[in-house]
Amino acid sequence: MNTHVYVTPILFAKGALLSSASLKHTALYQAHLDLNAKMVDFGGWEMPISYGSQIEEHHAVRKNAGIFDVSHMLNVDIIGDGAYEFLRHLIANDVSKITGTPGKALYSCMLNEQAGIIDDLIVYFFSENKWRVVVNAGTAEKDLVWMKMQSADYNVVITPRFDLSMVAVQGPKAREILWQVRPEWKASAENLSPFVAALINDDTMVARTGYTGEDGVEIVLPSHDVVKLWEDLIAAGVQASGLGARDTLRLEAGMNLYGQDMNEDTQPYQAGLAWTVSLKDESRQFVGRKILEELPVRNAFLGIKLLDRGVMRAHMKVRGESGEGEITSGTMSPSLGFSVGFVRMPEGAKAGDSVEVEIRGKWIPAVLTTLPFVRNGKALIA
């Protein structure tokens, strides 16, 4: 079997498996090579696409536990008396929602003046003057430039934490196994609610977040400690998992990918992200608000299920009674056994509508669906 059949090609802009000294490496690079990982260029980082069977890695996360190296993502500390007001200005969601719970996380888009999405990110609150933002690998450099430009009128210090690494341990048994290998973390992090983090110490954070639709945690820790954690978890039965499985898992879970489902030319209302925009406080003039209120661009952003043989991919055309649209992400779902994807359609399109997808010059029947497709190991569509 071709174990890479489920990969969404647009994820890997340069496509080929490679090894290049010009690419950036995480602290786990040698650990990936030791496991015979197939490496690819991902946003300028040489990262593992799989360690053998992408499909087995996918199922391991759905049924047991998998570990992903996500150290290419950047943790950024935002410290200072002006941090709260700065973040209320910087992002479209309102950080006032999370100030009551230390460690609470908030997902949001960071917009440009035209309300296009510069990046989607997670913000963590620890105190009024201590916050952390986790940004995507491919956008990290431009994000830092933008943040520093927007911070000119605020008393904040923005510090990219290049000294930290990050792993995601995901699956129904992920937390159970983590407590086995790091029992000293259990008291601080065992009872975390979803989307809440605990600081084990100044440089180690355990957050009950993830990108797979399964339970689990994301762990930020000093880079000199990450190899030992990685090795201990794999020895305890956690499956090393690459970018290929990460993509099929996030797509089944209905989670957008920056650069594919949205970008700087996309407003949140075009990508199913209206829920991340908070307009309630009229005095909060965040970047992009004026355009969202005066010139909003809206689309229906839905799931799509192919009803015949084939695999949907990004940029394929879709047509239906509501008009024409486009696939933004598509794959063959390992959990469901048929092809699913995300589609951007004209307003008025809705789940249940019959549509057609153009695949290799032929129009294949499909149906629009709600999102997500799979959550906590259970299929939500048939």
SERO-4910 file (N, C-alpha, C, O; in steps of 0.05 Angstrom, whole numbers):
BEGIN
 pado doro    nc1    nc2    nc3   cac1   cac2   cac3    cc1    cc2    cc3    oc1    oc2    oc3
  Met    A     17    -24      0      0      0      0     18     25      0     38     26     14
  Asn    A     10     45    -15     23     71    -15     15     85     11     -7     95     13
  Thr    A     33     87     30     26     98     56     23    128     56     16    140     76
  His    A     28    141     33     25    170     32      0    179     16     -2    202      9
  Val    A    -18    160     11    -40    166     -6    -58    188      6    -72    202     -8
  Tyr    A    -57    191     33    -76    210     46    -64    238     48    -79    256     57
  Val    A    -39    242     42    -27    268     45    -40    289     27    -45    284      3
  Thr    A    -45    312     38    -54    335     22    -29    348     10    -14    361     24
  Pro    A    -25    347    -16      0    356    -28      7    385    -23     31    392    -20
  Ile    A    -13    402    -21     -7    431    -18      7    437      8     20    458     11
  Leu    A      5    419     28     19    422     53     49    425     49     62    439     64
  Phe    A     59    411     29     88    409     26     95    422      0     97    409    -21
  Ala    A    100    448      1    102    464    -23    123    454    -42    120    456    -67
  Lys    A    145    443    -32    167    435    -49    165    405    -55    181    394    -70
  Gly    A    146    391    -41    139    364    -50    158    342    -44    149    322    -31
  Ala    A    182    343    -52    200    320    -52    211    314    -24    213    332     -7
  Leu    A    216    289    -19    230    282      5    259    291      2    271    289    -20
  Leu    A    271    302     24    297    315     20    312    316     46    302    309     68
  Ser    A    337    324     44    353    331     67    371    354     59    388    352     41
  Ser    A    366    377     71    380    402     62    391    417     86    376    422    105
  Ala    A    417    424     85    429    439    106    417    467    108    420    480    129
  Ser    A    403    476     87    391    503     88    366    504    104    356    526    111
  Leu    A    354    481    109    329    481    124    334    482    154    355    474    164
  Lys    A    315    493    169    317    494    198    310    467    210    293    453    199
  His    A    322    461    233    317    436    247    308    441    276    318    459    289
  Thr    A    289    425    285    282    426    313    302    410    330    319    396    319
  Ala    A    300    412    356    317    397    374    313    367    371    330    351    381
  Leu    A    291    358    359    285    330    356    294    319    328    287    296    321
  Tyr    A    308    335    313    316    326    286    330    299    285    322    282    270
  Gln    A    350    296    302    365    271    302    347    248    311    349    225    301
  Ala    A    329    253    330    310    232    339    292    223    316    286    199    314
  His    A    284    241    298    268    234    275    285    216    256    275    196    246
  Leu    A    310    224    251    327    207    234    331    180    246    332    160    231
  Asp    A    334    178    272    339    153    285    315    134    282    318    110    283
  Leu    A    291    146    278    267    130    274    261    126    244    239    117    237
  Asn    A    280    133    227    277    129    198    254    145    187    240    136    168
  Ala    A    249    169    197    228    185    187    233    194    159    256    199    152
  Lys    A    212    197    143    214    210    117    210    240    121    190    248    132
  Met    A    230    255    113    231    284    119    223    301     95    229    294     73
  Val    A    210    323    101    201    341     80    206    370     88    210    376    112
  Asp    A    206    388     69    207    417     74    179    426     81    161    425     65
  Phe    A    176    436    106    150    447    115    155    475    126    164    478    149
  Gly    A    149    495    110    152    522    118    181    529    125    186    546    143
  Gly    A    200    517    111    228    522    116    241    505    137    264    509    144
  Trp    A    225    487    148    235    468    168    236    440    156    218    432    142
  Glu    A    256    425    163    257    397    154    243    380    175    254    377    197
  Met    A    220    370    168    202    357    188    194    329    178    194    324    154
  Pro    A    186    312    197    177    285    189    149    284    178    131    295    190
  Ile    A    146    272    155    119    268    144    107    242    155     83    240    159
  Ser    A    124    222    159    115    197    171    140    181    180    162    187    172
  Tyr    A    135    161    196    157    143    206    153    115    195    165     96    205
  Gly    A    137    112    174    132     86    163    105     87    150    102     91    126
  Ser    A     84     82    165     57     82    155     41    106    167     35    107    190
  Gln    A     35    125    149     19    148    158     -8    139    168    -19    151    187
  Ile    A    -20    119    156    -46    110    164    -45     98    192    -63    102    208
  Glu    A    -25     82    198    -22     71    225    -18     93    246    -29     91    268
  Glu    A     -4    114    239      0    136    257    -27    150    262    -33    157    285
  His    A    -42    153    242    -69    166    244    -86    149    264    -98    160    282
  His    A    -88    123    259   -105    106    276    -94    104    304   -110    101    323
  Ala    A    -68    106    308    -57    105    335    -67    128    351    -73    125    375
  Val    A    -69    152    339    -78    175    353   -108    173    359   -117    181    381
  Arg    A   -123    162    341   -152    159    346   -158    138    367   -178    140    382
  Lys    A   -141    117    369   -147     94    387   -130     93    412   -138     82    432
  Asn    A   -106    105    412    -87    102    434    -74    129    440    -85    145    455
  Ala    A    -50    133    429    -36    158    433    -13    161    413      0    142    406
  Gly    A    -10    186    403     12    192    385     26    217    395     14    234    409
  Ile    A     51    220    386     66    244    393     76    258    368     87    245    350
  Phe    A     73    284    367     81    300    344    102    321    354     99    333    375
  Asp    A    123    324    338    141    347    342    129    372    329    126    373    305
  Val    A    122    391    345    111    416    335    129    439    344    119    462    347
  Ser    A    154    433    347    173    454    356    179    475    336    190    496    342
  His    A    170    470    311    173    491    290    154    514    295    159    536    286
  Met    A    132    510    310    115    531    318    129    548    340    146    538    354
  Leu    A    122    573    342    138    592    359    121    601    382     99    612    378
  Asn    A    131    597    406    120    609    430    131    638    434    155    642    432
  Val    A    113    656    439    121    685    442    109    695    468     85    694    472
  Asp    A    127    704    486    117    715    511    112    745    507    127    759    495
  Ile    A     89    754    519     81    782    518     77    791    547     59    783    560
  Ile    A     96    808    555     98    815    583     96    846    586    107    860    569
  Gly    A     82    855    607     83    884    612     55    894    621     35    881    617
  Asp    A     55    918    632     30    930    642     10    935    619    -14    936    624
  Gly    A     20    938    595      2    943    572     -6    918    557    -19    920    536
  Ala    A      1    894    567     -3    870    552    -33    864    546    -40    857    524
  Tyr    A    -50    868    566    -78    863    562    -90    880    541   -104    870    523
  Glu    A    -86    907    542    -97    924    522    -84    920    495    -98    923    474
  Phe    A    -59    913    494    -46    907    469    -59    884    455    -65    885    431
  Leu    A    -64    862    470    -76    838    457   -105    844    449   -115    832    430
  Arg    A   -119    861    464   -146    868    456   -146    883    429   -166    883    414
  His    A   -125    897    424   -121    912    399   -111    894    377   -119    897    353
  Leu    A    -95    874    383    -80    858    364    -97    837    350    -95    833    326
  Ile    A   -115    824    364   -130    801    353   -160    806    353   -170    823    367
  Ala    A   -173    790    336   -202    794    332   -219    783    354   -241    793    359
  Asn    A   -210    762    368   -225    753    391   -217    770    415   -197    784    414
  Asp    A   -232    769    436   -228    787    459   -216    772    482   -229    754    494
  Val    A   -191    779    490   -178    764    511   -191    769    539   -184    755    558
  Ser    A   -209    788    540   -224    792    566   -240    767    573   -247    763    596
  Lys    A   -245    750    553   -260    725    558   -245    706    576   -257    688    589
  Ile    A   -218    708    577   -203    688    591   -188    698    616   -173    683    628
  Thr    A   -192    723    623   -176    734    645   -184    724    672   -170    729    692
  Gly    A   -206    709    675   -214    699    701   -201    674    709   -203    666    732
  Thr    A   -187    660    690   -175    634    696   -146    633    687   -141    632    663
  Pro    A   -127    634    706    -99    632    698    -94    606    682   -102    584    691
  Gly    A    -80    608    660    -75    586    642    -96    582    620    -92    566    602
  Lys    A   -118    597    621   -139    595    601   -128    603    574   -113    623    572
  Ala    A   -137    588    553   -128    594    526   -151    604    509   -174    598    514
  Leu    A   -144    619    488   -164    630    470   -153    628    441   -131    635    435
  Tyr    A   -170    617    423   -163    615    395   -173    640    381   -195    650    386
  Ser    A   -156    651    363   -164    676    349   -149    679    323   -129    665    318
  Cys    A   -159    697    307   -144    706    283   -131    733    289   -143    749    303
  Met    A   -108    737    278    -95    763    278    -98    774    250    -88    762    230
  Leu    A   -111    797    248   -119    808    222   -101    832    213    -89    846    230
  Asn    A   -100    836    187    -88    861    177   -110    883    175   -133    878    182
  Glu    A   -103    906    165   -122    928    164   -145    923    145   -166    935    148
  Gln    A   -142    904    126   -163    897    108   -180    873    118   -197    862    104
  Ala    A   -174    865    143   -187    842    157   -180    816    145   -193    796    150
  Gly    A   -158    815    130   -147    789    121   -132    776    144   -121    790    161
  Ile    A   -131    750    143   -119    735    166    -89    733    162    -79    719    145
  Ile    A    -74    747    179    -45    745    180    -37    718    191    -18    705    181
  Asp    A    -51    709    211    -45    683    223    -69    675    242    -84    693    250
  Asp    A    -72    649    247    -89    640    268    -71    630    291    -51    618    285
  Leu    A    -79    636    315    -60    631    337    -76    625    363   -100    628    364
  Ile    A    -61    616    383    -72    612    410    -59    630    430    -34    633    430
  Val    A    -75    644    446    -65    662    467    -70    648    494    -92    638    499
  Tyr    A    -50    649    512    -53    639    539    -51    662    559    -33    679    556
  Phe    A    -69    662    578    -69    682    599    -57    670    625    -65    649    633
  Phe    A    -38    684    637    -27    676    663    -31    697    684    -37    690    707
  Ser    A    -29    722    677    -36    744    694    -40    769    677    -35    768    652
  Glu    A    -49    791    688    -55    815    673    -31    824    656    -35    835    634
  Asn    A     -7    819    666     16    828    651     34    805    641     58    809    635
  Lys    A     23    781    640     39    758    631     21    740    613      2    727    623
  Trp    A     28    739    588     13    724    568     32    708    550     56    714    549
  Arg    A     22    689    536     38    675    516     20    671    491     -3    665    493
  Val    A     33    674    468     20    669    442     35    648    427     60    649    426
  Val    A     21    629    415     34    608    399     26    612    370      2    612    364
  Val    A     46    616    353     40    623    325     50    601    307     66    584    315
  Asn    A     41    601    282     48    581    262     77    585    252     88    607    252
  Ala    A     89    562    244    117    562    236    122    580    211    140    596    211
  Gly    A    105    576    191    109    590    166    104    620    167    112    635    149
  Thr    A     90    629    188     84    658    191     99    671    213     95    695    218
  Ala    A    115    656    228    127    667    253    142    693    248    140    712    264
  Glu    A    159    694    227    175    718    223    157    743    218    161    764    229
  Lys    A    138    740    200    121    763    194    103    769    218     96    793    222
  Asp    A     95    749    233     79    754    257     94    772    277     83    791    288
  Leu    A    120    765    281    136    781    300    139    810    291    137    828    307
  Val    A    143    814    265    145    841    254    119    856    259    119    879    267
  Trp    A     97    843    253     71    856    256     65    862    285     56    884    292
  Met    A     70    843    303     65    847    332     81    871    342     71    888    356
  Lys    A    107    872    335    124    894    345    115    921    333    116    941    347
  Met    A    106    921    308     96    945    297     70    955    311     67    979    316
  Gln    A     53    936    317     27    943    330     31    950    360     13    962    372
  Ser    A     54    943    372     58    947    400     70    975    407     75    980    431
  Ala    A     74    992    387     87   1017    391     75   1034    413     89   1048    428
  Asp    A     48   1033    416     34   1050    435     28   1036    461     13   1046    478
  Tyr    A     40   1013    466     34    997    490     60    990    505     81    986    493
  Asn    A     57    989    531     80    982    548     83    951    550     73    939    569
  Val    A     95    940    529     98    911    529    126    903    519    138    918    504
  Val    A    135    880    527    159    868    516    151    842    502    139    825    515
  Ile    A    158    839    477    151    816    461    176    799    457    195    808    445
  Thr    A    175    774    468    199    758    469    194    731    455    180    714    466
  Pro    A    205    726    431    203    700    419    220    680    434    243    685    440
  Arg    A    208    657    441    222    638    458    235    616    440    226    593    439
  Phe    A    257    624    427    271    605    410    285    583    427    294    563    415
  Asp    A    286    586    453    299    566    470    280    544    478    288    524    491
  Leu    A    254    545    470    235    526    478    227    507    454    228    515    431
  Ser    A    220    483    461    210    463    442    181    457    450    172    464    471
  Met    A    167    443    432    139    437    436    132    410    423    138    405    400
  Val    A    118    393    439    108    368    428     78    366    434     69    377    455
  Ala    A     63    353    417     35    347    421     32    318    426     40    301    410
  Val    A     20    311    449     14    283    456    -16    279    455    -30    290    472
  Gln    A    -26    265    435    -55    265    429    -66    236    428    -53    218    419
  Gly    A    -90    233    437   -104    208    436   -118    201    462   -112    214    482
  Pro    A   -136    182    462   -152    176    486   -135    167    510   -144    170    533
  Lys    A   -111    157    505    -94    148    527    -70    167    531    -51    160    547
  Ala    A    -70    190    518    -46    207    518    -40    217    546    -17    215    555
  Arg    A    -59    227    560    -53    239    587    -46    217    607    -29    221    624
  Glu    A    -60    194    605    -53    172    623    -24    163    620    -11    159    640
  Ile    A    -14    161    596     13    153    591     33    175    600     54    169    611
  Leu    A     25    200    595     42    222    603     47    222    633     70    226    642
  Trp    A     26    217    649     30    216    679     48    193    687     62    194    707
  Gln    A     48    172    671     66    150    677     96    157    674    112    149    690
  Val    A    102    173    654    130    180    649    138    206    662    162    210    667
  Arg    A    119    223    669    125    248    684    105    251    707     89    269    707
  Pro    A    107    233    727     88    234    749     90    260    765     70    268    778
  Glu    A    113    273    764    116    298    778     99    321    766     95    342    779
  Trp    A     89    317    742     72    338    730     42    333    736     26    351    732
  Lys    A     36    310    745      8    302    747     -9    320    765    -31    328    758
  Ala    A      2    327    789    -13    343    807    -21    370    796    -43    380    801
  Ser    A     -3    382    780     -9    408    768    -27    407    744    -42    426    739
  Ala    A    -26    385    729    -39    385    703    -61    363    699    -75    363    679
  Glu    A    -65    346    719    -84    324    716   -112    333    712   -127    322    696
  Asn    A   -120    354    725   -148    363    725   -154    387    707   -174    401    711
  Leu    A   -136    392    688   -140    414    670   -165    410    653   -170    387    644
  Ser    A   -181    431    650   -203    430    631   -193    435    603   -171    445    600
  Pro    A   -208    427    583   -200    433    555   -194    463    552   -209    480    561
  Phe    A   -173    468    537   -164    496    531   -155    511    556   -159    535    558
  Val    A   -142    496    574   -130    509    597   -102    496    600    -98    473    595
  Ala    A    -83    513    608    -55    504    611    -46    508    640    -57    524    655
  Ala    A    -25    492    648    -13    495    674     17    500    669     30    487    653
  Leu    A     28    519    684     57    524    684     69    506    705     64    509    729
  Ile    A     84    486    697     98    468    715    120    484    729    125    481    753
  Asn    A    134    500    713    154    519    723    155    541    703    139    542    684
  Asp    A    174    559    705    175    582    687    178    575    658    169    589    640
  Asp    A    191    551    653    197    544    625    182    519    615    186    511    592
  Thr    A    165    507    631    151    483    623    121    488    626    111    495    648
  Met    A    106    483    605     77    487    605     63    463    593     72    452    573
  Val    A     43    453    606     26    432    596     -2    443    591    -15    453    609
  Ala    A    -11    442    566    -36    453    558    -55    432    547    -46    415    531
  Arg    A    -80    432    556    -99    412    545   -111    423    519   -134    430    518
  Thr    A    -94    424    499   -101    433    473    -91    413    452    -75    395    459
  Gly    A    -98    417    427    -88    399    406   -102    405    380   -118    423    377
  Tyr    A    -93    390    360   -101    395    332   -111    370    318   -108    367    294
  Thr    A   -122    351    334   -129    325    323   -158    317    328   -168    298    316
  Gly    A   -173    332    345   -200    324    352   -201    302    373   -222    291    379
  Glu    A   -178    296    385   -176    277    407   -167    291    432   -158    314    432
  Asp    A   -171    277    455   -161    288    480   -130    288    479   -118    275    461
  Gly    A   -118    302    497    -89    302    498    -78    329    507    -93    345    517
  Val    A    -52    332    504    -39    357    513    -18    366    493     -9    350    476
  Glu    A    -12    391    495     12    402    482     31    411    503     23    425    522
  Ile    A     56    404    501     76    409    522     98    427    511    110    421    491
  Val    A    102    449    525    124    467    518    145    464    540    139    465    564
  Leu    A    170    461    532    192    456    551    218    464    540    221    467    515
  Pro    A    239    468    557    265    475    546    275    455    526    271    431    529
  Ser    A    288    464    505    296    447    483    315    425    493    316    403    482
  His    A    331    431    514    350    410    524    336    388    538    348    367    545
  Asp    A    310    391    544    294    370    558    277    354    539    266    333    547
  Val    A    273    363    514    252    351    497    259    323    487    241    307    484
  Val    A    285    317    482    292    291    471    286    269    491    275    248    484
  Lys    A    292    274    516    286    254    537    257    249    540    248    226    542
  Leu    A    240    270    539    211    267    540    202    250    517    186    232    520
  Trp    A    211    258    493    203    243    469    210    214    471    193    197    466
  Glu    A    234    207    479    242    179    481    227    164    503    219    141    499
  Asp    A    221    178    525    206    165    547    178    158    538    167    137    545
  Leu    A    165    176    524    137    172    515    136    150    494    118    133    495
  Ile    A    155    149    476    155    128    455    160    101    469    148     81    461
  Ala    A    178    100    488    184     75    502    159     65    518    156     41    522
  Ala    A    142     84    525    117     77    540     94     70    522     72     64    531
  Gly    A     99     70    495     78     61    477     65     82    460     46     76    446
  Val    A     74    107    462     62    128    446     75    127    418     99    123    415
  Gln    A     59    130    397     67    127    369     79    153    359     65    174    359
  Ala    A    104    153    350    115    176    336     98    181    311     94    163    295
  Ser    A     89    206    307     70    212    286     79    237    271     89    257    283
  Gly    A     76    237    244     86    258    228     65    277    217     41    276    224
  Leu    A     74    295    199     56    315    188     33    303    172     12    315    170
  Gly    A     38    280    159     17    268    143     -7    261    160    -30    268    153
  Ala    A     -3    247    182    -24    239    200    -36    264    213    -61    266    217
  Arg    A    -20    284    220    -30    308    232    -50    322    213    -69    333    222
  Asp    A    -45    321    187    -63    334    168    -89    319    166   -110    332    166
  Thr    A    -89    292    163   -114    278    161   -130    280    187   -155    281    186
  Leu    A   -116    280    210   -130    282    235   -144    309    238   -167    311    246
  Arg    A   -129    331    232   -141    358    235   -164    362    216   -183    375    223
  Leu    A   -162    350    192   -183    354    172   -208    340    181   -230    351    180
  Glu    A   -205    315    190   -228    301    201   -241    316    225   -265    315    228
  Ala    A   -224    330    240   -234    344    264   -245    372    257   -254    386    275
  Gly    A   -244    379    231   -256    405    222   -239    429    230   -250    451    234
  Met    A   -213    426    231   -195    447    240   -180    459    216   -167    444    201
  Asn    A   -181    485    213   -169    499    190   -138    497    191   -126    495    212
  Leu    A   -127    499    167    -98    500    164    -91    527    152   -101    534    130
  Tyr    A    -73    542    165    -66    568    154    -50    564    128    -33    547    126
  Gly    A    -56    582    109    -43    580     83    -58    562     63    -52    562     39
  Gln    A    -77    547     73    -92    529     56   -122    536     58   -135    539     37
  Asp    A   -133    538     82   -161    544     85   -166    574     89   -188    583     87
  Met    A   -145    588     95   -146    618     98   -119    629     96    -99    616    100
  Asn    A   -118    655     89    -92    670     87    -98    700     89   -120    708     97
  Glu    A    -79    716     81    -82    745     84   -103    757     65   -111    780     68
  Asp    A   -112    741     46   -134    751     28   -161    740     36   -181    744     22
  Thr    A   -162    727     59   -187    714     69   -195    727     94   -180    730    113
  Gln    A   -221    736     96   -232    745    121   -243    722    137   -249    701    126
  Pro    A   -245    725    163   -255    703    180   -282    692    171   -287    668    173
  Tyr    A   -300    710    162   -326    702    154   -326    684    129   -347    672    122
  Gln    A   -304    683    115   -301    666     91   -290    638     98   -290    621     81
  Ala    A   -282    634    123   -268    609    130   -281    595    154   -268    580    168
  Gly    A   -306    601    159   -320    588    181   -310    597    208   -313    583    228
  Leu    A   -298    621    210   -286    631    234   -300    655    246   -287    670    261
  Ala    A   -325    658    240   -340    681    252   -340    679    282   -341    699    296
  Trp    A   -339    654    292   -341    650    322   -315    661    336   -315    664    360
  Thr    A   -294    666    320   -269    676    332   -268    707    332   -248    719    340
  Val    A   -289    720    322   -290    749    320   -309    759    341   -333    752    342
  Ser    A   -299    777    359   -316    788    380   -321    817    375   -302    833    376
  Leu    A   -346    824    370   -354    852    365   -370    864    388   -380    887    386
  Lys    A   -373    849    409   -391    857    431   -384    883    443   -401    900    448
  Asp    A   -358    888    449   -349    912    461   -343    933    439   -323    931    425
  Glu    A   -361    952    436   -359    971    414   -334    989    417   -325   1001    397
  Ser    A   -324    992    441   -301   1009    446   -274    995    438   -254   1008    437
  Arg    A   -275    969    434   -251    954    427   -245    956    397   -258    941    382
  Gln    A   -228    973    389   -222    976    361   -198    960    352   -176    971    348
  Phe    A   -202    934    350   -180    916    342   -174    920    312   -190    930    297
  Val    A   -150    912    305   -141    915    277   -159    899    259   -164    875    263
  Gly    A   -170    912    238   -188    898    219   -218    901    225   -234    895    209
  Arg    A   -224    912    249   -253    913    257   -269    931    237   -291    924    229
  Lys    A   -258    954    230   -272    972    213   -281    959    187   -304    963    179
  Ile    A   -264    944    175   -271    930    150   -291    909    155   -310    905    139
  Leu    A   -288    893    177   -308    872    183   -336    883    186   -355    870    180
  Glu    A   -337    908    197   -364    920    202   -375    933    177   -399    933    172
  Glu    A   -357    946    161   -367    961    138   -366    947    112   -383    951     94
  Leu    A   -346    929    108   -343    915     82   -337    886     87   -317    875     77
  Pro    A   -355    872    101   -350    844    106   -353    827     81   -371    832     65
  Val    A   -337    806     78   -339    787     57   -347    760     70   -333    751     88
  Arg    A   -369    749     61   -379    724     73   -382    702     53   -389    706     30
  Asn    A   -376    678     62   -381    653     47   -392    632     65   -388    634     90
  Ala    A   -406    613     54   -412    588     69   -386    571     69   -374    567     48
  Phe    A   -378    562     92   -354    545     95   -363    519    108   -370    519    131
  Leu    A   -363    498     92   -376    473    101   -358    449     96   -337    451     83
  Gly    A   -367    426    107   -355    401    100   -366    391     73   -388    400     65
  Ile    A   -352    373     61   -362    360     36   -353    331     36   -331    324     43
  Lys    A   -372    314     28   -367    285     26   -370    276     -2   -391    282    -15
  Leu    A   -350    263    -13   -352    252    -40   -369    226    -40   -365    209    -23
  Leu    A   -387    224    -59   -405    201    -60   -397    179    -79   -410    159    -82
  Asp    A   -374    183    -92   -364    163   -111   -334    160   -106   -323    173    -88
  Arg    A   -322    143   -121   -293    139   -118   -277    164   -126   -286    178   -144
  Gly    A   -255    168   -113   -238    191   -118   -229    204    -92   -238    197    -71
  Val    A   -211    223    -95   -201    238    -72   -202    267    -79   -191    276    -99
  Met    A   -215    283    -61   -216    312    -65   -190    324    -55   -178    316    -36
  Arg    A   -182    345    -69   -158    360    -62   -164    390    -63   -184    398    -75
  Ala    A   -146    406    -51   -149    435    -51   -151    445    -80   -138    435    -98
  His    A   -167    466    -83   -171    481   -108   -189    467   -129   -193    478   -150
  Met    A   -199    443   -123   -218    431   -141   -244    447   -141   -252    458   -121
  Lys    A   -256    449   -165   -281    465   -168   -305    449   -158   -306    424   -161
  Val    A   -324    463   -147   -349    451   -137   -372    468   -149   -370    492   -151
  Arg    A   -394    454   -157   -417    468   -167   -442    456   -155   -444    432   -150
  Gly    A   -462    474   -151   -488    465   -140   -509    486   -145   -503    506   -159
  Glu    A   -532    482   -134   -554    501   -138   -548    529   -128   -558    549   -138
  Ser    A   -531    531   -107   -524    557    -95   -503    571   -111   -498    595   -106
  Gly    A   -490    558   -130   -469    570   -145   -443    554   -145   -444    530   -139
  Glu    A   -421    566   -152   -396    553   -154   -379    558   -129   -379    580   -118
  Gly    A   -363    538   -122   -345    541    -99   -319    526   -104   -313    518   -127
  Glu    A   -303    523    -83   -277    511    -86   -269    496    -61   -275    504    -38
  Ile    A   -257    472    -65   -246    457    -43   -222    472    -32   -205    481    -47
  Thr    A   -221    475     -5   -197    487      7   -178    466     18   -154    469     17
  Ser    A   -189    445     30   -174    422     39   -189    397     32   -214    396     33
  Gly    A   -175    376     24   -189    351     18   -170    327     22   -145    330     19
  Thr    A   -181    304     29   -165    281     34   -182    256     32   -207    258     31
  Met    A   -170    233     33   -184    208     38   -183    204     68   -161    202     80
  Ser    A   -206    202     81   -207    199    110   -201    171    119   -216    152    112
  Pro    A   -179    167    134   -173    140    144   -194    130    163   -199    106    164
  Ser    A   -207    147    178   -227    139    198   -253    131    185   -267    114    195
  Leu    A   -260    145    163   -286    141    151   -286    123    126   -306    111    119
  Gly    A   -263    123    112   -261    106     88   -271    119     63   -274    105     42
  Phe    A   -277    145     63   -284    159     39   -272    187     40   -262    195     60
  Ser    A   -273    201     17   -260    227     15   -278    249     27   -302    250     21
  Val    A   -265    266     43   -279    289     55   -262    313     51   -238    311     45
  Gly    A   -274    337     55   -258    361     53   -274    385     63   -296    382     74
  Phe    A   -261    408     61   -274    434     67   -279    448     40   -264    445     21
  Val    A   -302    462     39   -308    476     14   -319    504     21   -334    508     39
  Arg    A   -310    523      5   -319    551      7   -340    555    -15   -334    553    -39
  Met    A   -365    560     -7   -387    563    -26   -400    591    -22   -395    604     -2
  Pro    A   -417    599    -41   -432    624    -37   -451    622    -13   -459    600     -6
  Glu    A   -457    645     -1   -476    645     21   -503    633     11   -511    637    -12
  Gly    A   -515    617     28   -540    604     21   -536    574     18   -555    559     22
  Ala    A   -512    565     12   -506    537     11   -508    526     40   -502    540     59
  Lys    A   -517    501     42   -522    490     69   -517    460     69   -518    447     48
  Ala    A   -512    449     92   -508    420     96   -533    406     85   -555    413     89
  Gly    A   -527    384     70   -548    369     57   -552    375     28   -564    359     13
  Asp    A   -541    397     19   -543    404    -10   -527    385    -27   -505    377    -20
  Ser    A   -538    376    -49   -524    360    -69   -507    378    -86   -516    399    -96
  Val    A   -482    370    -90   -463    385   -107   -447    366   -124   -450    341   -122
  Glu    A   -430    377   -141   -411    360   -157   -383    372   -154   -380    397   -152
  Val    A   -363    355   -155   -335    363   -153   -321    355   -179   -325    332   -188
  Glu    A   -306    373   -190   -291    366   -215   -265    353   -207   -247    365   -195
  Ile    A   -262    328   -215   -238    312   -210   -228    301   -237   -242    284   -249
  Arg    A   -205    310   -246   -193    301   -271   -213    303   -294   -215    285   -311
  Gly    A   -226    326   -295   -244    332   -318   -272    319   -316   -288    323   -334
  Lys    A   -277    305   -295   -304    293   -291   -317    305   -267   -304    312   -247
  Trp    A   -344    308   -268   -359    319   -246   -370    296   -229   -387    280   -239
  Ile    A   -361    294   -204   -367    271   -187   -387    281   -166   -384    302   -154
  Pro    A   -409    265   -160   -429    274   -141   -417    275   -112   -401    258   -104
  Ala    A   -427    294    -97   -419    298    -70   -442    311    -55   -462    319    -67
  Val    A   -439    313    -28   -459    326    -12   -445    344      8   -424    337     19
  Leu    A   -457    367     14   -446    385     34   -454    375     62   -476    364     65
  Thr    A   -436    379     81   -441    369    108   -434    390    129   -422    410    123
  Thr    A   -441    384    153   -432    400    176   -403    391    182   -393    371    172
  Leu    A   -390    407    199   -363    401    210   -366    399    240   -382    413    252
  Pro    A   -349    382    253   -328    365    242   -339    339    231   -363    333    233
  Phe    A   -321    322    220   -328    296    211   -324    275    232   -340    256    234
  Val    A   -304    278    248   -297    259    269   -288    274    294   -274    294    292
  Arg    A   -297    265    317   -288    278    342   -287    257    364   -306    242    368
  Asn    A   -266    257    380   -262    238    401   -267    209    392   -280    193    406
  Gly    A   -256    203    369   -257    176    359   -283    167    346   -286    145    338
  Lys    A   -303    185    346   -329    178    335   -335    192    309   -331    216    307
  Ala    A   -346    177    290   -354    189    265   -380    205    269   -399    196    282
  Leu    A   -380    230    259   -403    247    262   -420    249    236   -441    262    236
  Ile    A   -409    237    215   -425    235    190   -423    206    180   -404    192    187
  Ala    A   -442    198    165   -442    170    154   -440    170    124   -439    149    111
***
